[in-house]
């Protein structure tokens, strides 16, 4: 029975990328060949050379919205996890003890009142007017960057093809793509709004006891038809990131049809992939659900070997870091 600690590895702090490269496509790319166990060190600009005729690359077109806010006095932090209405938010609140039902918070000209506390500890806040998000909203950058967001992040912590607003965090494997690279490949889009659960650690001793967070997704008819056609022609389905993987495996079969909903699928070894053939992904945190997912595809031992080599070769890790192609 696999434990959370079975997915641990040593990562020197200096390898965590807290800033993006000047060029989106300048990242390194480790390539893992599952059939032979070979590990290559390439560049992301080599990605297209690994594609075969009729292969289809799936990308997540969710758009990151500024979801982090501070009260005018700086004492309360909110991270909006869901819009429940035009003036009603569900939020993570820090410190929670100060925000009991009936308490108010001011952000700019808007005043919010805590309506209730949900079972997960989140607060439902009702505003008397719209919060000026452009002025007061910040991106909720991952904690490991150890910094506040700045104007550069508004562009770089967003894919070039983002269009469907609703994510708190970026689908980071997509950050490497430029419009020029996209124009060279057969690709299509789905949407999964990355939620705050992406930051939550696995606390269970055994991974089977972990409760996965749910995230909203949508896959339209055009994308479903594109995937079905690629598979019928013998092409591989190449997921860009764990978000695309979770959507496709939640549906779990080809041919696909248009659908939307929520998924709380937790992919971990052993797992029999039904839709995804290859995966382009960034390097993930130790003991996270994401390293468990990639281990389900490539095997835990091979993934941990690859991560050890990535540390040795000084790859850049996490959201603004380098990438890995599991072929």
C-alpha positions as CSV (number, residue, x, y, z in Angstrom):
1,X,0.0,0.0,0.0
2,X,1.6,3.2,-1.2
3,X,2.4,6.0,1.3
4,X,2.6,9.7,0.7
5,X,6.2,9.5,1.6
6,X,6.8,7.1,-1.3
7,X,6.6,10.1,-3.6
8,X,9.2,12.3,-1.8
9,X,12.4,13.6,-3.2
10,X,15.1,16.1,-2.2
11,X,14.9,19.5,-3.9
12,X,17.4,22.2,-3.2
13,X,15.5,25.5,-2.8
14,X,17.6,27.3,-5.3
15,X,16.1,25.1,-8.1
16,X,12.6,26.5,-7.5
17,X,11.8,29.0,-10.3
18,X,10.3,32.1,-8.7
19,X,10.5,34.1,-11.9
20,X,9.8,33.2,-15.6
21,X,12.4,33.1,-18.3
22,X,12.5,36.0,-20.7
23,X,11.4,33.7,-23.5
24,X,8.4,31.4,-22.9
25,X,9.8,28.7,-25.2
26,X,13.3,28.8,-23.8
27,X,12.7,26.1,-21.1
28,X,14.5,22.8,-21.0
29,X,12.5,19.6,-21.6
30,X,13.3,16.3,-20.1
31,X,12.0,13.4,-22.3
32,X,11.1,10.1,-20.6
33,X,10.6,7.1,-22.9
34,X,8.3,4.7,-21.1
35,X,9.0,1.8,-23.4
36,X,12.8,1.8,-22.9
37,X,13.3,3.9,-19.7
38,X,15.6,6.2,-21.6
39,X,15.8,9.8,-20.3
40,X,16.8,12.6,-22.7
41,X,17.7,16.2,-22.0
42,X,16.3,18.5,-24.7
43,X,14.8,21.9,-25.1
44,X,11.1,22.7,-25.3
45,X,11.6,24.0,-28.8
46,X,12.3,20.3,-29.7
47,X,8.7,19.4,-28.7
48,X,7.3,19.4,-32.2
49,X,10.0,16.9,-33.3
50,X,8.4,14.3,-31.0
51,X,5.0,14.5,-32.7
52,X,3.9,11.9,-35.1
53,X,1.3,12.2,-37.9
54,X,-2.3,12.6,-36.5
55,X,-1.1,13.2,-33.0
56,X,-3.3,15.7,-31.2
57,X,-2.1,18.1,-28.4
58,X,-4.8,19.0,-25.8
59,X,-4.5,22.3,-24.0
60,X,-6.4,23.9,-21.1
61,X,-7.7,27.4,-22.1
62,X,-8.7,28.4,-18.6
63,X,-7.8,32.0,-17.7
64,X,-6.3,33.0,-14.3
65,X,-8.2,35.7,-12.6
66,X,-6.8,38.0,-9.8
67,X,-8.3,36.1,-6.8
68,X,-6.2,37.4,-3.9
69,X,-7.3,40.5,-2.0
70,X,-6.4,42.3,1.2
71,X,-8.6,44.5,3.4
72,X,-7.9,48.2,3.3
73,X,-6.2,48.0,6.7
74,X,-4.0,45.1,5.5
75,X,-5.1,42.8,8.3
76,X,-7.3,40.3,6.4
77,X,-6.4,38.3,3.3
78,X,-9.1,36.7,1.0
79,X,-8.6,34.2,-1.7
80,X,-11.8,33.9,-3.8
81,X,-12.4,30.3,-4.6
82,X,-15.8,30.6,-6.2
83,X,-18.2,33.3,-7.5
84,X,-21.6,32.3,-6.1
85,X,-23.3,35.4,-7.5
86,X,-22.4,38.8,-8.9
87,X,-21.8,40.1,-5.4
88,X,-21.4,36.9,-3.5
89,X,-18.0,35.1,-3.1
90,X,-16.8,32.0,-1.4
91,X,-13.4,32.7,0.0
92,X,-10.4,31.3,1.9
93,X,-9.8,33.8,4.8
94,X,-6.7,34.5,6.8
95,X,-6.8,34.8,9.7
96,X,-10.1,33.0,10.0
97,X,-10.7,33.7,13.6
98,X,-11.3,37.4,12.8
99,X,-14.0,36.7,10.2
100,X,-17.0,35.2,12.0
101,X,-20.6,35.6,10.6
102,X,-21.6,39.2,10.7
103,X,-18.1,40.6,10.5
104,X,-17.4,43.1,7.7
105,X,-14.3,43.7,5.5
106,X,-13.6,46.7,3.3
107,X,-11.7,46.5,0.0
108,X,-11.6,49.8,-1.8
109,X,-15.1,51.3,-1.8
110,X,-16.8,47.9,-1.3
111,X,-17.9,46.5,2.0
112,X,-18.4,42.7,2.5
113,X,-20.2,40.9,5.2
114,X,-19.5,37.3,6.3
115,X,-22.8,35.5,5.7
116,X,-21.8,32.0,6.8
117,X,-18.9,29.6,7.4
118,X,-18.9,26.5,5.2
119,X,-17.9,23.0,6.3
120,X,-14.5,23.4,4.6
121,X,-13.9,26.5,6.6
122,X,-14.4,28.9,3.7
123,X,-16.5,32.0,4.2
124,X,-19.4,33.2,2.1
125,X,-19.1,37.0,1.8
126,X,-21.8,39.3,0.5
127,X,-20.7,42.6,-1.0
128,X,-22.6,45.8,-1.1
129,X,-21.1,46.7,-4.5
130,X,-18.6,45.2,-6.9
131,X,-15.0,45.0,-5.8
132,X,-12.6,46.9,-8.1
133,X,-10.6,43.8,-9.0
134,X,-8.3,45.5,-11.5
135,X,-7.1,47.8,-8.7
136,X,-7.2,45.6,-5.7
137,X,-6.9,42.0,-7.0
138,X,-3.6,40.1,-7.1
139,X,-2.7,36.8,-8.6
140,X,-2.6,34.0,-6.0
141,X,0.9,32.9,-6.8
142,X,2.0,29.5,-5.3
143,X,3.5,29.8,-1.9
144,X,6.8,28.4,-3.0
145,X,7.6,31.5,-5.0
146,X,7.9,33.4,-1.7
147,X,6.8,36.7,-3.2
148,X,3.9,38.9,-4.2
149,X,2.7,39.0,-7.8
150,X,3.8,41.9,-9.9
151,X,2.8,43.4,-13.3
152,X,5.0,40.9,-15.2
153,X,3.0,38.0,-13.7
154,X,-0.3,39.4,-15.2
155,X,1.1,38.3,-18.6
156,X,3.5,35.5,-17.8
157,X,1.4,33.6,-15.3
158,X,-1.1,33.1,-18.1
159,X,-1.0,31.0,-21.2
160,X,-1.1,32.8,-24.5
161,X,-4.3,31.0,-25.4
162,X,-6.2,31.7,-22.1
163,X,-9.8,32.7,-22.7
164,X,-12.2,31.1,-20.2
165,X,-12.0,33.0,-16.9
166,X,-12.3,31.1,-13.7
167,X,-8.9,29.7,-12.6
168,X,-7.0,30.6,-9.4
169,X,-3.8,29.0,-10.6
170,X,-2.3,28.6,-14.1
171,X,-2.2,25.3,-16.0
172,X,1.5,25.7,-16.0
173,X,2.5,23.2,-18.7
174,X,0.8,25.5,-21.1
175,X,3.0,28.4,-20.2
176,X,5.7,27.3,-22.6
177,X,3.7,27.6,-25.8
178,X,4.0,30.6,-28.0
179,X,1.6,31.3,-30.9
180,X,4.3,30.3,-33.3
181,X,4.7,26.9,-31.8
182,X,0.9,26.4,-31.6
183,X,0.6,27.2,-35.3
184,X,2.9,24.3,-36.1
185,X,1.0,21.6,-34.2
186,X,-2.4,19.8,-34.4
187,X,-4.1,21.0,-31.2
188,X,-7.4,21.6,-29.5
189,X,-8.7,23.0,-26.2
190,X,-10.7,22.0,-23.2
191,X,-11.3,23.9,-20.0
192,X,-10.6,23.0,-16.4
193,X,-10.6,25.9,-13.9
194,X,-7.7,25.2,-11.6
195,X,-8.8,25.7,-8.0
196,X,-7.3,26.4,-4.6
197,X,-7.0,22.7,-4.0
198,X,-3.9,22.6,-6.2
199,X,-2.0,24.2,-3.3
200,X,-3.3,21.8,-0.6
201,X,-0.8,19.2,0.5
202,X,-1.6,15.5,0.9
203,X,-1.8,15.0,4.7
204,X,-2.9,11.3,4.7
205,X,-0.3,8.7,5.5
206,X,-1.6,6.4,2.8
207,X,-2.5,8.0,-0.5
208,X,-5.7,6.0,-0.8
209,X,-7.0,8.0,2.2
210,X,-6.6,11.4,0.5
211,X,-9.7,13.4,-0.5
212,X,-9.2,15.0,-3.8
213,X,-10.6,18.5,-4.5
214,X,-13.2,19.0,-7.2
215,X,-12.7,21.3,-10.2
216,X,-15.1,22.5,-12.9
217,X,-14.4,21.4,-16.5
218,X,-15.9,21.7,-19.9
219,X,-15.3,19.9,-23.2
220,X,-17.2,21.1,-26.2
221,X,-18.4,19.1,-29.2
222,X,-15.6,20.4,-31.6
223,X,-12.9,19.2,-29.2
224,X,-14.6,15.9,-28.7
225,X,-14.8,15.4,-32.5
226,X,-11.2,16.4,-32.9
227,X,-10.0,13.8,-30.3
228,X,-12.2,11.1,-31.8
229,X,-10.8,11.8,-35.3
230,X,-7.2,11.8,-34.1
231,X,-7.6,8.4,-32.3
232,X,-9.5,6.9,-35.3
233,X,-6.5,7.9,-37.5
234,X,-4.0,6.2,-35.1
235,X,-2.8,9.5,-33.6
236,X,-1.8,9.8,-29.9
237,X,-3.6,12.0,-27.5
238,X,-1.0,14.2,-25.8
239,X,-2.3,16.0,-22.7
240,X,-0.7,19.3,-21.8
241,X,-0.5,19.2,-18.1
242,X,-2.3,17.3,-15.3
243,X,-5.4,19.4,-15.7
244,X,-6.1,18.1,-19.2
245,X,-5.2,14.6,-18.1
246,X,-7.8,14.7,-15.3
247,X,-10.5,15.9,-17.6
248,X,-9.9,13.3,-20.2
249,X,-9.5,10.4,-17.8
250,X,-12.7,11.5,-15.9
251,X,-14.6,11.0,-19.2
252,X,-12.5,7.8,-19.6
253,X,-13.4,6.6,-23.0
254,X,-13.1,7.3,-26.8
255,X,-15.3,8.2,-28.6
256,X,-15.9,11.3,-26.5
257,X,-18.9,13.6,-26.6
258,X,-19.4,17.1,-25.3
259,X,-19.8,17.4,-21.6
260,X,-19.2,19.6,-18.5
261,X,-19.2,19.1,-14.8
262,X,-16.9,18.7,-11.9
263,X,-14.1,16.1,-11.5
264,X,-12.4,14.9,-8.3
265,X,-10.6,12.1,-10.0
266,X,-7.4,11.1,-8.1
267,X,-5.0,9.4,-10.5
268,X,-2.2,7.4,-8.7
269,X,-0.4,4.1,-9.3
270,X,-1.6,1.6,-10.4
271,X,-3.9,3.2,-13.0
272,X,-4.9,2.2,-16.5
273,X,-5.1,5.3,-18.7
274,X,-8.0,5.2,-21.1
275,X,-7.6,8.4,-23.2
276,X,-4.2,10.0,-22.6
277,X,-1.2,8.5,-24.4
278,X,1.5,11.0,-23.6
279,X,1.9,13.9,-21.2
280,X,3.7,17.2,-21.3
281,X,4.0,18.5,-17.7
282,X,6.2,20.6,-15.4
283,X,8.0,19.2,-12.4
284,X,5.8,18.9,-9.3
285,X,6.1,19.2,-5.6
286,X,7.3,16.3,-3.5
287,X,4.5,14.2,-2.1
288,X,1.9,16.0,-4.2
289,X,-1.1,14.5,-6.0
290,X,0.5,15.7,-9.2
291,X,3.7,13.7,-8.8
292,X,1.5,10.7,-8.0
293,X,-0.4,11.3,-11.3
294,X,2.8,11.3,-13.4
295,X,4.0,8.3,-11.5
296,X,0.8,6.5,-12.6
297,X,1.7,7.1,-16.2
298,X,5.5,6.5,-16.2
299,X,6.0,4.4,-13.1
300,X,7.1,5.6,-9.7
301,X,10.6,4.3,-9.9
302,X,11.2,5.9,-13.3
303,X,9.7,9.2,-12.2
304,X,11.9,9.4,-9.1
305,X,14.9,8.5,-11.1
306,X,14.0,11.3,-13.6
307,X,13.5,13.8,-10.8
308,X,16.9,12.9,-9.3
309,X,18.5,13.5,-12.6
310,X,16.6,16.8,-13.0
311,X,18.1,17.9,-9.6
312,X,21.5,16.8,-10.7
313,X,21.2,18.7,-14.0
314,X,19.8,21.7,-12.3
315,X,16.5,21.9,-14.0
316,X,14.2,24.7,-12.9
317,X,11.2,23.4,-10.9
318,X,7.5,24.1,-10.5
319,X,5.2,26.7,-12.2
320,X,7.8,28.9,-13.9
321,X,10.2,26.0,-14.4
322,X,11.2,23.6,-17.1
323,X,9.1,20.7,-18.4
324,X,9.0,17.0,-19.0
325,X,7.5,15.0,-21.9
326,X,6.4,11.5,-20.9
327,X,6.2,9.7,-24.2
